Amino acid sequence: MSTTPGISRRTMLTAAGAVGALGASAALAAPAAAQTAHGGRPVIGPARGEWLHAMSFNVRYDREGQTQPGEPDYWPERAPLTAAFLRLEQPTILGVQEVEFNQLTAVEEGLGRGYEMVGFGRDGGAAGEYSAIFYDARRLTVTWWDQFWLSDTPAVIGSATWGNTVTRIVTWARFHDTVTGRDFVHINSHFDHQAENARLRSAQVVREQVAAAGLPVVFTADCNAAAEASAPYDVLVTDGGLQDTWLAADRRLTPYAGTFPNYGAPDPDGTRIDWILATPGVEVRSAAINTWTRDGRYPSDHTPVQALLRIA
């Protein structure tokens, strides 16, 4: 399902409040020094110069009617935390997972003016979870984007044929960076949480897409698979040749922690299932696993992962 180049959201999504791009590019602030995840300063923050701040963030869907005020998973109380966190970090490109239509507003409020979005719900239109891409339109221009379903019938909305009962999608966008003059592709996804075959096939599809892109690629996803110890990781990194930005970074700005703490304390022995990968040649200055909280509350059951990149 392709769109005309340059259109950031389909007409059916305008009710969510599309954010218009600002005319001239504003000066971008310098990356912050490493901070504790609980502080009031960003771990990476807005990028400067040729650097791009990439983030993958599973926001956790809204379990409306299944949670109560005061519970960690209660969306009305997580929404302002999500906005506050994104307002602090201001990624240049952001791949989200599990966001439902009614949750888009919190993401948009946090990112603020000048950001736009591409993507649909996985059940078509505004229905179902999004694996959308948000981007700083003051700097980046979308020259094309698309969304497809991870199945044997990728153009069929809601299709799932690899043993998964949950629909899974890929959203991708080709960007022109007005600061550097370079083009690159951002691919964002959310692999299945139950079916190993679906995760493996999904990784193979992404690897083929990267190979066919003909441009530098940044891949963000909740892969529901262990970094350095799973078949999808082998397909994409060990055998596929993509860089794992957490390992490739010149600096790691935060301690290691599993990226699915499920609202618990950061676990230094936990599994890293949320990844940012990049093609060879993309310079990785720094990376982070961000366990930010406010008043002891997390915005999601996943920790966002971040990387500061330069596209060659």
N, C-alpha and C positions, 0 to 999 in steps of 0.2 A: 504494500500500500504506500506508494510514493506520493509526494506532494510537490507542488510547484516550488522551485528553489527560492529560499528566502522567507517562506512562511513558517513561523515558529510553532503555531498551534492551529489545529483544524478548527473550522467554524463552529463545530458542535461543542468545542471546549471553551468558547469565549465567556461563558457564564462563570467560569472559575476566576475570571479577572486577569486577562492576559496583561503582562507587564511590557510596556513599550520600551524600545531601546532609546538611550540618550544619543544626542547628535554627536558631539565631539568626545573623544576618549579623554577621560580624566586621568590625572597623574596617579599612578598606583603606588601604594605605600610599600615600604621595605618589609621583607619577611621578619617576623619577630624572632628573637632568640628563644631557645627552648624554655618552656614554662611548664609548671605543673599543670596537670589536666584540670585541676580544680580552681585555678586562678582566673583572674579577670582579663588576662591578655591571651591572644591567640597563640597556638603552637606554631602555625605557619602564617596564617593571615593572608591579606591581599598580596598577590604576586607583583613583582617589579621587573621592568625591562622585558627581556626575552623569556623570563621564567613563567611557567604555567603552574598554577596550584590545582592539582587534580584530587578529587575526593570520591570515595564510594561510601554510601550511607544507606543501610537498611533501616528505614524509619519505623518499621513495624506497623502493620495494618491496624485499623480502628476496630476493636472488638466491641462495638456498640451493643449495649444490653447485656454484655457478659462480664463487665468489670464495674467496679464501684469506686466512688471518690476515695482517695487515699491509697488505692492500690497502685503499685508501680506501673501497671500496664494501662491505666485509665487515660485514654487519649485526651480528653479535655484538659487534663493537667500536664500531659506531655507536650501538647501543642505549643505553649509558650516557651517551653524548654528547647524544643526543636528550632523555633524561630530565633531564640537567643543564641544558641550555639552557632547557627549559620550566619547570624549577624556578626558574630565574633570572627569567624574563620574566613568567610568570603572567598570560597574556591572559584577559580576561573571556569572550571568544568566540574560538574557534579552529576554522578550517576546514582540515582536513587532506586531502591527496591521496596516493594510492598506498599507503596503510597497509594491510597485510594483517592477518588475524586475530591471528597470533602476535606482531605488532608493537604491538598496542594496549596491551599491558602497559607498555611503555616510556613511551608517551604518558601513561598514567594515573599511573604512578609519578612522572613529572616534574610533572604538574599537582597531584597530591596530593589529600588528602581535601577533599570539598566540590564536586568537579567531577563532572559526568555527561556522557553521550554519547547522541546519536541517529544512526542510520544502520545500513545493512547492507552486506555485500559486494556488488559490482556483478553477481556471478553468482548472487545469491540467498542468503539466510541469511548464514552466515559465509564463504562462498566468494568469492574474488576480492578485488580492491582496494576499499577503502572511500574514499568522499569524505564522511567523517563530520564532525559538528559536536560539539565539546566546549564546555561552558559552565560558568560558576561558578554552581552551583545554590544557593549561599548568598545570591545576589542575584537571579538570573534564574529564572523559572518557565516551563516549556514549556507553552503552552496547546494547541498542536497541532503535528504535524510529519508529513512525508511524504517519500517518495523516488520518483523516476520515472526512466525511461530516456530518453536523448536519441535518439529515433527516431520513426518514424511510428506506432509502437505503444508509447507511453510506459508503459503498465501491464504490458507483457510483459517478464518478467525476462530479461536478457541480450540484448535486441533491439538491432540496429544496422542502420539502413537508409539511411544518408546517405553511403555510400562509405567509411565507416570499418570496419576489421576488428576494432578493439578496442571493447569495450562501454564506453559513457560514461553517467554518471548525474548527476543533481542531487539533493542532499539539502537540505531547507529546514526551518526551524523558526520558529514564531511565539513570541515571548518576551514575558512581562510583567516589567518591571523594577521590583522592589519598592522600590528607592531613589527613583526618579523618578515611579513610577506610570504610566509610559508603556509602550506596546506597540510592538514593531518586529519585522521579519522578517529572518532571516539566511538567505541562499541560498549554498550552496557547491557547487563543481563542478570538473571537470577536463576541458577540451576536448581533442579529438583532436589527436594530434601529426603526423598524415599527411594527412588529407583536409581540404582547404580548405572544401569544401562542408559537411562535418560541423561545422567550427568556425563557419561562418557561420550555419547553421541553429540550432546550439546557442545562439549569441548572440541570435538572433531569439526563440527560446523564452524565454530568460531575460528579455529586454526585455518580452515579453508578460506574463510572470509578475510582474515588477516593477510594470507598469502596473495589473495586476489586484489587487495586494496591498492597496491602500487604506491602507497604513501606510508609515512610513519603512523603507527596506531597506538592508541592508549585504550586499554581494556579495563573496565571496572565491573565488579560483580560480587554478589554473594554466591559463591560457588558451592556451598554446602559440602565442601570437601577439604581435607587437610592439605595446607601448603606443605610441599616437600615430601608428602607421604600419601599420595592418592593418584589414581589413574587420570583424572582430569588435569592434575598438575603436570604429570608426565607428558600428556598430549600437548599441553600448551607451553610448558617451560623446559622440562628435561629433554624431551625429544623435539618439541616445537620451536625452541629457540627464543621464546619471549623472555624478557627480563622480569624477574620478580623484584619490584621496586623496593620492597622492604629489605631484601638482601643486597641489592645493587647500590643502594643509597650511600653517598659519601658520609652522611651523618644520619643517625637515628635520633630523633628529637624526643622520643618517649621510651620508657622501658617496654620490653616485650610483654604482651598479654594476649590471651585468647580473645577473639573478636566476637564471641557470643557468650558474654557473662550472664545473660538472662537476668539483668538488674542486680546481680550479685557483685561482690568485690572483684577487682581485676585479678585474673588468674595467670600468674607467670608460667604455669604449666598447661594452660589452655590451648585450644586448637585455633589456628588462624584460618578461618574459612572465608573471610572477606579479602579480596585481592585487588591490587592495581598492578597490571602488567603493561609492558611497553616493548615495542620492537627494538632490536639492536640499533644503536646510534642515538637513541633518545638518552640524553644525559639526566641522571637522577642525583640531584643535589642533596635532598633530604627526604625522610619518610617518617610517618608517625602512626601510632595506634592510639586514638584519642579517647581517653576514659573520662572526658569532661562530665562534671555533674554540677548542679546548682542546688544548694540546700539538701545535699544528699540524694537528689533525684536525677536519674538518667533520662535523656530524651527518648531512648529506645532500648530494646533488649540486646541490640548489637552495638559495638563500638564503631564509629566511623574510622576509616583508614584514609591516609592522606599522603601525597607525594608532591615535591616541587621538582618540575621537569623543565628541560629545554629541548625543543624539537629541532633536530639538525636539518 
